[in-house]
């Protein structure tokens, strides 16, 4: 048993958070390090903890700049770089990190949970996979070792996402005194699809998460799928009752929970009215032209986001409803994602090709049907949120999808939401959205037409109700709810 030599650090913390990506990233230029603040719900959530609580955030060095910062810092990063958080950044061997992160987390576990494989050709679990899986195990073990050192006796440890699925079980071996929770930000695959994984790997991932006292998810649907996998793959007993669902396996009980991460309304509304956003709104309005409606989407060029089918649906709208030609513009933000993987580079190229084809087919001297932007610009995204008449959110599969929640929060005049039934957000927003099958291009084109025709008063009232639902569990409360549930 490893626990004998895995003792907590002298300045051990009562709250420890573990995630692949941390609250800060570094750039190394000519030997000088520059820190940039991280974003996202987890950063906002951790900010809810009083600084005096002394929480520690353990994350990975993801770039050469991060690795250099971790080497120079020693145990903890400079608090000036981290917004006052106590952060330990792990300098994992770059080859191990790449194999674990790109080879397993992003190319296997992500694909399984989002059901993205073209199964006649992929996946192929061969010797190369086994090498990468060994790296994933080593990567998770490095986190477990660090958490065991950082956590005080009986501390609460919150482990985040599919990158670290093995950590709860590994940490339990090292420190059985801890209260351990795991949160999945992705969907969870149903048993039949989950079993695409090699049998031993499928079991290992489930056992890893079940090493925690609690496993939490964004929706009931994903929690139920996890429970079904535990039952079908491991033979675990599932207990469902008024107090929630629990998984009983090999003498341990892991409670399941649901926390639907919401939008940070105060931050978004304040940020959306800064001068840089106003400038970008003026530029977008000029590009849009007078009296034209805007269909807006904001996504990373992630395979699960379904951008190409969204463009095909828009093309179908222009074909079937010629009255919209010259009167609507599809403002599509497709920001680069995982461009170190060929399949993502190919997908980004296809997005650009389809957009060009629509413009060349339907465009006129004074009307560009698709305004495609591929350079990340948060201020421009907020500007588009504010002026959108229709928001298109049509993922193949998505754990939640915060864009669907952010748009109604900052919309200036009300925005109709066309939302995939496979987005986790549909559980909270479905009653006020126009819900579509993300694979059905014809139905999505019809939904866009319906959304464009929606009466302004109905659009405004729906947006108000969408915004109320979207902010029901803001990041700070989302994080603290998980903490208190442990």
C-alpha positions in Angstrom: 0.0 0.0 0.0 1.4 3.4 -1.1 -0.2 5.3 1.7 2.7 4.8 4.1 5.0 7.1 2.3 2.5 9.4 0.7 2.2 12.0 3.5 0.6 15.4 3.2 2.8 18.4 2.7 3.6 20.7 5.7 1.3 23.4 4.3 -1.5 20.9 3.3 -4.8 22.2 2.1 -8.3 21.3 3.2 -9.6 21.8 -0.4 -7.7 20.6 -3.5 -8.8 20.8 -7.1 -7.2 18.8 -9.9 -7.6 19.6 -13.6 -5.6 19.1 -16.8 -5.7 22.9 -17.6 -5.0 25.4 -14.8 -5.9 29.1 -14.2 -2.8 30.4 -15.9 -0.7 29.7 -19.0 2.8 31.0 -19.9 4.5 32.1 -23.0 8.3 31.9 -23.2 9.9 34.5 -25.5 13.7 35.1 -25.4 14.0 33.6 -22.0 11.2 35.8 -20.6 8.0 34.3 -19.2 4.7 36.1 -19.7 1.6 34.8 -17.8 -1.9 34.9 -19.1 -5.0 34.3 -17.0 -7.1 31.3 -17.7 -10.9 31.4 -18.3 -13.9 29.1 -18.0 -16.3 28.0 -15.3 -13.6 26.2 -13.2 -11.6 29.4 -12.8 -14.7 31.3 -11.8 -15.8 28.5 -9.5 -12.5 28.4 -7.6 -12.7 32.1 -7.1 -15.7 31.5 -4.9 -13.5 30.0 -2.3 -12.2 32.4 0.3 -8.5 33.1 -0.1 -8.1 32.3 3.6 -9.3 28.7 2.9 -5.9 28.0 1.4 -7.2 25.8 -1.4 -4.6 24.4 -3.8 -5.1 23.8 -7.5 -3.0 21.1 -9.2 -2.8 21.3 -13.0 -0.5 20.2 -15.8 2.2 22.2 -17.7 0.8 22.2 -21.2 3.4 24.1 -23.2 7.1 24.8 -23.1 6.4 28.1 -21.4 4.3 26.3 -18.7 7.1 23.8 -18.2 9.7 26.5 -17.7 7.4 28.3 -15.3 6.9 25.1 -13.3 10.7 24.5 -13.2 11.5 28.0 -12.0 8.6 28.1 -9.5 9.4 24.8 -7.7 6.4 23.8 -5.7 4.0 26.7 -6.3 3.5 29.3 -9.0 3.8 33.0 -8.3 0.5 34.1 -6.8 0.7 37.3 -8.9 0.4 35.1 -12.0 -2.5 33.1 -10.7 -4.9 35.7 -9.4 -4.0 34.8 -5.9 -4.7 31.1 -6.2 -2.2 28.6 -4.8 -1.3 26.6 -7.9 1.0 23.6 -8.3 1.8 23.0 -12.0 3.1 19.5 -12.8 6.0 19.3 -15.2 5.1 15.9 -16.7 7.5 14.5 -19.3 6.4 16.1 -22.6 6.2 12.7 -24.4 4.1 11.2 -21.6 1.8 14.3 -21.6 1.3 14.2 -25.4 0.5 10.5 -25.4 -1.9 10.8 -22.5 -3.5 14.1 -23.7 -3.7 13.7 -27.4 -3.4 10.0 -27.7 -5.9 8.9 -25.1 -7.9 11.8 -23.6 -8.7 13.6 -26.8 -8.5 10.9 -29.4 -10.1 8.0 -27.5 -12.1 9.0 -24.4 -13.5 12.2 -26.0 -14.4 10.2 -29.1 -16.2 7.5 -27.2 -18.2 9.8 -25.0 -19.2 12.0 -28.0 -19.8 8.9 -30.1 -17.7 10.3 -32.9 -16.0 7.2 -34.4 -16.5 6.1 -38.0 -16.5 2.5 -36.8 -15.8 0.7 -40.1 -12.3 2.3 -39.8 -11.8 3.4 -36.2 -10.8 2.8 -33.5 -8.0 0.3 -33.8 -6.6 -0.6 -30.4 -3.1 -1.8 -31.3 0.4 -1.7 -29.7 0.6 2.0 -30.2 -2.7 2.4 -28.3 -1.2 0.4 -25.4 1.9 2.6 -25.3 -0.4 5.7 -25.1 -2.6 4.0 -22.5 0.5 3.4 -20.3 1.3 7.1 -20.6 -2.3 8.0 -19.6 -1.9 5.8 -16.5 1.5 7.4 -15.7 -0.1 10.9 -16.2 -2.9 10.1 -13.8 -0.5 8.6 -11.3 1.5 11.8 -11.3 -1.6 13.8 -10.4 -2.5 11.2 -7.7 1.0 11.6 -6.1 0.8 15.4 -6.1 -2.7 15.4 -4.6 -1.7 13.0 -1.9 1.1 15.4 -0.9 -1.1 18.5 -1.1 -4.2 17.4 0.8 -4.5 17.7 4.5 -6.0 14.9 6.6 -9.6 14.4 5.6 -9.5 17.1 2.9 -11.9 17.4 0.1 -10.4 16.8 -3.4 -12.4 17.6 -6.5 -11.0 16.0 -9.7 -12.1 17.3 -13.0 -13.0 15.5 -16.3 -11.9 12.7 -18.6 -8.2 13.5 -18.6 -8.1 12.4 -15.0 -10.5 9.5 -14.8 -8.1 7.2 -13.0 -7.1 9.7 -10.3 -9.9 9.0 -7.7 -9.0 5.3 -7.5 -5.3 5.9 -7.5 -5.7 8.6 -4.8 -7.9 6.4 -2.7 -5.0 3.8 -2.6 -2.6 6.5 -1.5 -4.9 8.5 0.9 -8.0 6.6 2.1 -8.7 9.4 4.6 -9.7 11.9 1.8 -13.1 12.9 0.6 -12.8 12.5 -3.2 -15.2 13.7 -5.9 -14.9 13.5 -9.7 -16.8 15.7 -12.2 -17.4 14.8 -15.9 -17.7 17.9 -18.1 -18.5 15.7 -21.2 -21.4 13.4 -22.0 -21.1 9.8 -20.9 -21.5 7.1 -23.5 -24.3 4.5 -23.2 -23.0 0.9 -22.5 -23.2 -0.4 -26.0 -21.0 2.4 -27.3 -18.8 2.6 -24.2 -17.9 -1.0 -24.9 -16.0 0.0 -28.0 -13.1 0.4 -25.5 -10.9 -2.6 -24.8 -12.6 -4.5 -22.0 -9.8 -3.9 -19.5 -9.6 -0.2 -20.3 -13.4 0.2 -20.0 -13.3 -1.4 -16.6 -10.2 0.6 -15.5 -11.9 3.9 -16.3 -15.1 3.0 -14.4 -13.1 1.7 -11.4 -11.0 4.9 -11.4 -14.0 7.1 -11.0 -15.7 4.8 -8.5 -12.6 5.2 -6.3 -14.3 8.5 -5.3 -17.0 9.1 -2.8 -19.0 11.0 -5.4 -19.2 11.2 -9.2 -21.0 14.1 -10.7 -22.3 15.0 -14.1 -23.9 17.9 -16.0 -27.2 16.3 -16.5 -29.3 13.3 -15.3 -28.9 11.7 -18.7 -25.1 11.5 -18.4 -25.3 10.3 -14.8 -27.7 7.5 -15.8 -25.5 6.5 -18.7 -22.5 6.2 -16.3 -24.6 4.1 -13.9 -25.7 1.8 -16.7 -22.1 1.3 -17.7 -21.2 0.4 -14.2 -24.0 -2.1 -14.1 -23.4 -3.7 -17.5 -19.5 -3.6 -17.6 -18.6 -4.1 -14.0 -21.7 -5.9 -12.7 -22.1 -3.2 -10.0 -25.3 -2.7 -8.1 -27.2 0.5 -8.8 -29.4 1.9 -6.1 -31.9 4.5 -7.1 -34.1 6.3 -4.6 -35.4 9.7 -3.4 -31.9 10.5 -2.1 -30.4 10.0 -5.5 -28.5 7.3 -7.3 -25.5 5.3 -5.9 -23.2 2.7 -7.3 -22.3 -0.2 -5.0 -19.2 -2.0 -6.1 -16.7 -4.2 -4.2 -17.7 -3.0 -0.8 -17.7 0.7 -1.7 -20.5 3.2 -2.4 -20.1 6.0 -4.8 -22.9 8.5 -4.9 -23.9 10.2 -8.2 -24.8 13.8 -8.5 -25.9 16.3 -11.1 -24.7 20.0 -11.3 -25.8 21.8 -14.5 -23.1 24.5 -14.9 -24.7 27.8 -15.7 -23.6 31.1 -17.2 -21.8 33.7 -15.1 -24.3 36.5 -15.7 -22.6 39.3 -13.8 -19.3 38.8 -15.6 -20.9 38.4 -19.0 -23.2 41.4 -18.8 -20.4 43.7 -17.6 -17.9 42.3 -20.1 -20.3 42.6 -23.0 -20.6 46.4 -22.6 -16.9 47.3 -22.6 -15.6 49.6 -25.4 -13.9 46.7 -27.3 -17.2 44.9 -27.6 -18.9 48.1 -28.8 -16.2 48.5 -31.4 -16.7 45.0 -32.7 -20.5 45.4 -32.7 -20.1 48.4 -35.0 -17.9 46.4 -37.3 -20.3 43.4 -37.4 -23.3 45.7 -38.0 -21.4 47.3 -41.0 -20.6 43.9 -42.3 -24.2 42.7 -41.8 -25.7 45.6 -43.6 -29.0 47.4 -43.1 -32.2 45.5 -42.2 -30.6 42.1 -42.4 -31.1 39.4 -39.8 -28.2 37.6 -38.2 -27.9 33.8 -37.5 -25.0 33.5 -35.1 -23.0 30.5 -34.0 -19.9 30.6 -31.8 -17.9 27.3 -31.5 -14.5 25.8 -31.5 -13.8 23.7 -34.6 -14.4 20.7 -32.5 -15.8 17.6 -34.3 -18.7 17.3 -32.0 -19.9 20.9 -32.6 -21.4 19.9 -36.0 -20.4 23.2 -37.7 -20.5 21.6 -41.2 -24.0 20.3 -40.9 -25.0 23.7 -39.6 -23.6 25.3 -42.8 -25.4 22.8 -44.9 -28.7 23.6 -43.1 -28.1 27.3 -43.8 -27.5 26.5 -47.5 -30.7 24.5 -47.6 -32.5 27.5 -46.1 -31.3 29.7 -48.9 -32.2 27.0 -51.5 -35.7 26.3 -50.2 -36.6 29.8 -49.0 -35.2 32.2 -51.6 -37.0 35.1 -49.9 -34.2 35.1 -47.3 -31.5 35.7 -49.9 -29.9 39.1 -49.3 -31.9 39.4 -46.0 -29.9 37.2 -43.6 -26.2 36.6 -42.8 -24.8 33.6 -41.0 -22.1 35.0 -38.7 -20.1 31.8 -37.9 -17.3 31.9 -35.4 -15.2 28.6 -35.8 -12.2 29.1 -33.5 -9.3 26.7 -34.0 -9.2 23.7 -31.7 -6.7 20.8 -31.3 -4.9 21.7 -34.6 -2.0 19.4 -33.6 -4.4 16.5 -34.6 -4.9 15.9 -38.3 -8.5 15.1 -38.1 -9.2 18.5 -36.6 -7.1 20.3 -39.2 -9.1 18.5 -41.9 -12.4 19.4 -40.2 -11.4 23.1 -40.0 -10.5 23.0 -43.7 -14.0 21.5 -44.5 -15.7 24.2 -42.6 -13.9 26.9 -44.6 -14.6 25.0 -47.9 -18.3 24.8 -47.3 -18.5 28.5 -46.3 -16.7 29.5 -49.4 -19.0 27.4 -51.5 -22.1 29.0 -50.1 -20.7 32.4 -50.7 -19.7 31.7 -54.2 -23.1 30.1 -55.0 -25.4 32.7 -53.4 -23.3 35.8 -52.8 -23.8 39.1 -54.6 -21.9 42.3 -54.9 -23.4 43.7 -51.7 -24.3 40.5 -49.8 -22.0 37.8 -48.3 -24.2 35.0 -47.0 -21.6 33.5 -44.6 -19.3 35.7 -42.5 -16.8 33.1 -41.2 -14.3 34.1 -38.5 -11.6 31.6 -37.5 -9.4 33.9 -35.3 -10.4 33.6 -31.6 -11.8 36.9 -30.3 -13.9 36.8 -27.1 -15.0 40.5 -27.4 -16.3 39.8 -31.0 -18.2 36.7 -29.7 -19.9 38.8 -27.1 -20.8 41.4 -29.8 -22.4 38.7 -31.9 -24.3 37.4 -28.9 -25.8 40.9 -28.4 -27.0 41.4 -31.9 -28.0 37.9 -32.9 -31.6 37.3 -34.1 -31.1 33.6 -34.1 -28.5 31.5 -32.3 -27.6 28.1 -33.9 -26.3 25.5 -31.4 -26.5 22.1 -33.0 -23.8 19.8 -31.5 -23.8 16.1 -32.4 -23.4 15.6 -28.6 -22.3 18.0 -25.9 -22.0 17.7 -22.1 -23.7 21.0 -21.6 -22.9 23.8 -24.1 -22.4 27.2 -22.4 -22.9 29.2 -25.7 -26.6 28.2 -25.6 -26.8 29.7 -22.1 -24.6 32.8 -22.7 -26.4 34.2 -25.7 -29.8 34.8 -24.0 -28.0 36.4 -21.0 -26.4 39.2 -23.0 -28.8 39.5 -26.0 -29.9 43.1 -26.6 -33.3 42.6 -28.2 -34.0 38.9 -27.8 -32.7 35.9 -29.7 -34.4 32.7 -30.9 -32.4 29.7 -30.0 -32.2 26.7 -32.3 -30.8 23.9 -30.1 -29.7 20.3 -30.6 -31.6 17.7 -28.6 -28.1 16.1 -28.0 -26.8 19.1 -26.0 -27.0 18.7 -22.3 -28.4 22.3 -22.1 -31.6 21.0 -23.7 -32.7 19.6 -20.3 -32.9 23.2 -19.0 -33.5 25.2 -22.1 -35.6 22.9 -24.3 -39.0 24.4 -23.4 -38.1 27.8 -24.8 -35.8 26.7 -27.7 -36.6 25.3 -31.1 -35.2 21.8 -30.6 -33.7 19.9 -33.6 -32.1 16.5 -34.5 -28.5 17.6 -35.2 -28.1 15.1 -38.0 -31.3 16.3 -39.9 -30.2 19.1 -42.2 -33.7 19.6 -43.6 -35.3 19.9 -40.2 -32.6 22.3 -39.1 -33.2 24.5 -42.1 -36.9 24.6 -41.3 -36.1 25.5 -37.7 -33.9 28.4 -38.9 -36.8 29.6 -41.0 -39.2 29.3 -38.0 -36.7 31.2 -35.8 -36.2 34.0 -38.3 -40.0 34.5 -38.5 -40.5 34.5 -34.8 -42.5 37.5 -33.6 -40.1 40.0 -31.8 -42.3 40.0 -28.6 -42.3 36.2 -28.4 -38.6 36.1 -29.1 -38.0 38.6 -26.3 -40.1 36.7 -23.8 -38.5 33.4 -24.6 -35.1 35.0 -24.2 -36.0 36.3 -20.8 -37.1 32.8 -19.7 -34.0 31.2 -21.3 -31.7 33.7 -19.4 -33.4 32.8 -16.1 -32.8 29.1 -16.7 -29.2 29.7 -17.9 -28.0 31.4 -14.7 -29.7 29.1 -12.3 -26.4 27.5 -11.2 -23.6 30.0 -11.9 -19.9 28.8 -11.7 -19.3 29.8 -8.1 -22.4 28.1 -6.8 -21.8 25.1 -9.1 -18.4 24.6 -7.6 -19.5 25.2 -4.0 -22.4 22.8 -4.4 -20.0 20.0 -5.4 -17.8 20.8 -2.4 -20.7 20.8 0.1 -22.0 17.5 -1.4 -18.7 15.8 -0.4 
